[in-house]
């Protein structure tokens, strides 16, 4: 595919980019034909056992001006993801512990109105009865269950090739996701919710999703974000797709994503358009 270089005005305030970004992308994408990725790359779920480039390429921040100027902020220690501030203005924070294989073992979810990564008392957080504890249960190197505060909550099943084929959730009756493959590639995902089933269909590009890249590396299967980019992952919280989603279609209604890529093929910005024509943008910092 031809490579186009975009020259953008240097921005001091990322929120101001929204006024110009739509026009730039509309003109640029008129020249670019996106296609699904090759069979070697598209829709491949690795479930936390894959490799990742240097940690300097991890996401540090996702900004979402459309969603009340919310941001998800990622904090690292020696290239290890330690904290995520979800919906920064709502004071939701997650702290991660890892097992000997450097895969997540526990996620502690808490609220801290004055959170500071340099001064947080993590022992107090862990021992606080108000903290929710998500514990990953493994079998043969695969996460098969997440327990919340000691109670089995979310279950994961795999096929003979080690690919994730089913997710079920205890806290929503009959809420489950059935993932269909052909030649080890996803063809569709059927979501059953309170007895009703809907089919989710996706089209991907050939670039690695930065969300997948990060969470797959640490085996984190649930991303409890509050911003719009979640719509272009599995459904709203499972960061499982290897490539970036171009379209998501449910019941004949599609959402479309256009990406502005950096030279290293990681998205710097994304413009999403839903079936009503409403657009919203998000920005990535690495």
Secondary structure, DSSP 8 states (H G I E B T S, - for coil): -----------SSGGGHHHHHHHHHHHHHTT-------TTTTT---TT----S-GGGS--EEEETTTTTEEEEEEEETTEEEEEEESGGG-EEEEEEE-TTS-EEEEEEEE-TT--TTT--HHHHHH-TTSEEEEEEEETTEEEEEEETTEEEEEEEE-TTS-EEEEEESSSTTEEEEEEEETTEEEEEEEEETTEEEEEEEEEEEEE-HHHHHHHHHT-------SGGGGGSSSSS----SEEEEEEEETTEEEEEEEEE-TTS-EEEEEEE-TTS-EEEEEEE-
